[in-house]
Amino acid sequence: MLSSTCYSTFSIQSLNPTCPFTLHKPQIHNISISQITRTRILTCIINNSTSSKRMASVAATNEVGVEDQNELKKGIAELYDDSSGIWEDIWGDHMHHGYYEPQSSVELSDHRAAQIRMIEQALSFASLSEDSAKKPTSIVDVGCGIGGSSRYLAKKYGSTAEGITLSPVQAQRAQALADAQGLGDKVSFQVADALNQPFPDGKFDLVWSMESGEHMPNKEKFVGELARVAAPGGTIILVTWCHRDLLPSEESLLPEEKELLNKICKAFYLPAWCSTADYVKLLQSNSLQVTNSTNYYPLDILFLAKLFSFPANRLWLIWQDIKAADWSENVAPFWPAVIKSALTWKGFTSVIRSGWKTIKAALAMPLMIEGYKKGLIKFAIITCQKPE
Ligand SMILES: C[S@@+](CC[C@H](N)C(=O)[O-])C[C@H]1O[C@@H](n2cnc3c(N)ncnc32)[C@H](O)[C@@H]1O
């Protein structure tokens, strides 16, 4: 059974302050962490007034200057332009971790199946219904790579899918593969920024982001865009790299932990990392913002809330169904397998031919293993539903 975590209050701070793409020094905020691990869906309740104050703090710590953002985006686009071809050649069209049963013995041939399992596990964690009346009909794939998830999901649900990536090479290849598979009328790709998505509000009933969140220099804006493009009743599935949650006694990561993350940031074009708790908090706060801006609460709801003496935002958040889980153990065999494939003659020569950015990323792969082993890096899934 999958375990999920519900967070009631959180610490929020900039977690990799010396990262090359972060201009801000660490700012520590109100720290009060309470985590309850449960095995099923849990509802999350937070206090409205303190959460909006903390929200402002998240925004401040996540800011990355425009110049830094542009430099980062350029680096990401070039990294994937250069490396997507060799990845596809060796690993196929999914550029994400596989999902494995903990401690299972893993055959090399199992890795592609494990990547599909990752998609299925994510859908199942989000309780996405197999009931045909409730299947998603329109999907956005935020940070789509060469479109593996978009095509898989479009085929599975018979839905449309729109993918966005920063890499022109990826967008072109993703479309070519969709056309070749007869999906050209259902699936489309374009170069666009996840922080400024070219879609109207409420367009998609499944918002999918598989391992792109770690590249986003403004997590608040990222989460805000995911929430904005989700249709009422739609599901958001966010699978991403995080650093560990801080302990109640901690104000920041340890210096050696920051140092390790910095090295990974440089190689993979990542800005500051955040924790799973930070993402959950952002989703919760985002709901509150939506609530405020649309005058969501009708007067009778406010009256009822007052009558029964609980904060009105409980009514809203109970419907959010925010769930999170740590799948680090389930992805453990992945990086060793990638390193093994890079050490074959084909892998080695392809990496060298792809240029310096790909070489740098390949050299950083053992650092990911080190991060996981130290419990610093967490492979997180966070899902929620936008209220109807
Ligand atoms: C590791 S790949 C994951 C690809 C894909 N989700 C998959 O599972 O195969 C990361 C993707 O995130 C995209 N990305 C990173 N930052 C982005 C941004 N600001 N806007 C849109 N896409 C972004 C990259 O272009 C790349 O396609």
The ligand as an SDF file (V2000), in Angstrom:
LIG
                    3D

 27 29  0  0  0  0  0  0  0  0999 V2000
   13.9650   15.3880  -17.0770 C   0  0  0  0  0  0  0  0  0  0  0  0
   13.0270   16.0650  -18.3900 S   0  0  0  0  0  0  0  0  0  0  0  0
   11.4770   15.2410  -18.0800 C   0  0  0  0  0  0  0  0  0  0  0  0
   10.7420   14.9910  -19.3720 C   0  0  0  0  0  0  0  0  0  0  0  0
    9.3810   14.3150  -19.2860 C   0  0  0  0  0  0  0  0  0  0  0  0
    8.5320   14.8830  -18.2780 N   0  0  0  0  0  0  0  0  0  0  0  0
    9.4870   12.8290  -19.1210 C   0  0  0  0  0  0  0  0  0  0  0  0
    9.0830   12.3290  -18.0570 O   0  0  0  0  0  0  0  0  0  0  0  0
    9.9320   12.1660  -20.0450 O   0  0  0  0  0  0  0  0  0  0  0  0
   12.7220   17.7400  -17.8410 C   0  0  0  0  0  0  0  0  0  0  0  0
   11.8660   18.5390  -18.7990 C   0  0  0  0  0  0  0  0  0  0  0  0
   11.4750   19.7620  -18.1600 O   0  0  0  0  0  0  0  0  0  0  0  0
   11.4830   20.7850  -19.1410 C   0  0  0  0  0  0  0  0  0  0  0  0
   11.5370   22.1090  -18.4760 N   0  0  0  0  0  0  0  0  0  0  0  0
   12.4290   22.5610  -17.5800 C   0  0  0  0  0  0  0  0  0  0  0  0
   12.1360   23.8270  -17.2310 N   0  0  0  0  0  0  0  0  0  0  0  0
   11.0320   24.1780  -17.9300 C   0  0  0  0  0  0  0  0  0  0  0  0
   10.2480   25.3470  -18.0180 C   0  0  0  0  0  0  0  0  0  0  0  0
   10.5370   26.4550  -17.3060 N   0  0  0  0  0  0  0  0  0  0  0  0
    9.1910   25.3550  -18.8600 N   0  0  0  0  0  0  0  0  0  0  0  0
    8.8740   24.2610  -19.5970 C   0  0  0  0  0  0  0  0  0  0  0  0
    9.5810   23.1200  -19.5570 N   0  0  0  0  0  0  0  0  0  0  0  0
   10.6500   23.0800  -18.7340 C   0  0  0  0  0  0  0  0  0  0  0  0
   12.7010   20.4790  -19.9590 C   0  0  0  0  0  0  0  0  0  0  0  0
   12.6600   21.1850  -21.1810 O   0  0  0  0  0  0  0  0  0  0  0  0
   12.5320   18.9550  -20.1000 C   0  0  0  0  0  0  0  0  0  0  0  0
   11.6880   18.6830  -21.1710 O   0  0  0  0  0  0  0  0  0  0  0  0
  1  2  1  0
  2  3  1  0
  2 10  1  0
  3  4  1  0
  4  5  1  0
  5  6  1  0
  5  7  1  0
  7  8  2  0
  7  9  1  0
 10 11  1  0
 11 12  1  0
 11 26  1  0
 12 13  1  0
 13 14  1  0
 13 24  1  0
 14 15  1  0
 14 23  1  0
 15 16  2  0
 16 17  1  0
 17 18  1  0
 17 23  2  0
 18 19  1  0
 18 20  2  0
 20 21  1  0
 21 22  2  0
 22 23  1  0
 24 25  1  0
 24 26  1  0
 26 27  1  0
M  CHG  2   2   1   9  -1
M  END
$$$$
